[in-house]
Amino acid sequence: MGKYLVKFNRDKCKGCELCVSFCPKKILEIDKVDMNAKGYHPANVKPGQMDECIGCLSCALMCPDNVISVYELSGDEK
């Protein structure tokens, strides 16, 4: 099974939580502390949970603002 990296364009995220709702592994959350440039609490991967990502792209497909990118890591990046 591969390893994946989930990246967010935090300044475009409006905190709608669709990605959080649709993640089958439940590894996403809304940052309750930091806000982005637009004043929203953006989504991110829970600390220490990136290894749980299965690369299904559910988060990226559900995001209405195209904020999320999922990358498969090569062997030397894992």
C-alpha atoms as one frame of an Amber mdcrd trajectory, in Angstrom:
protein
   0.000   0.000   0.000   1.337   3.434  -0.932   1.957   6.466   1.189   0.203
   9.723   0.421   0.593  13.404   1.170  -2.493  15.611   1.484  -1.885  19.322
   0.921  -4.324  22.172   1.451  -4.292  25.655  -0.019  -5.167  27.016   3.415
  -5.831  30.556   2.218  -8.550  29.355  -0.201 -10.266  27.046   2.308 -13.540
  28.344   3.745 -13.908  25.619   6.380 -17.064  24.067   4.929 -16.093  20.661
   6.421 -17.140  18.626   3.358 -13.702  17.029   3.199 -13.908  16.159   6.899
 -17.321  14.544   6.410 -16.293  12.449   3.414 -12.885  11.180   4.577 -13.368
   7.417   5.085 -10.409   7.260   7.486 -11.580  10.295   9.532  -8.111  11.869
   9.514  -9.189  15.415   8.615 -10.265  18.193  10.942 -10.978  21.899  10.990
  -8.217  23.944  12.596  -9.966  25.521  15.585  -7.010  27.764  16.458  -5.477
  29.267  13.324  -7.366  31.239  10.704  -6.453  31.820   7.086  -6.144  35.136
   5.238  -9.924  35.234   4.652 -10.716  34.725   8.326 -11.845  31.088   8.073
 -10.666  28.111  10.090  -9.181  25.864   7.364  -9.162  22.085   7.158  -6.032
  20.034   7.684  -4.843  16.515   8.459  -4.923  15.680  12.159  -1.430  15.673
  13.674   0.274  12.309  13.220  -2.465  10.944  10.950  -0.974  11.462   7.470
   0.180   7.815   7.348  -3.470   6.751   7.598  -4.366   8.348   4.235  -5.328
   5.722   1.631  -5.207   8.108  -1.339  -8.906   7.694  -2.198  -9.238  11.379
  -3.202 -12.660  11.697  -1.524 -11.567  14.912   0.194 -10.268  16.500  -3.005
 -13.304  15.468  -5.058 -15.760  16.866  -2.500 -13.988  20.195  -2.036 -16.021
  22.869  -3.844 -13.064  25.257  -3.967 -10.354  22.923  -5.263  -8.286  23.443
  -2.119  -6.967  19.889  -1.661  -4.275  17.991  -3.549  -3.311  14.390  -2.805
   0.090  13.109  -3.864   1.424   9.568  -3.901   4.896   9.528  -2.434   7.688
   7.648  -4.140   9.803   5.153  -2.218  12.459   7.678  -1.186   9.863  10.164
   0.105   8.122   7.683   2.393
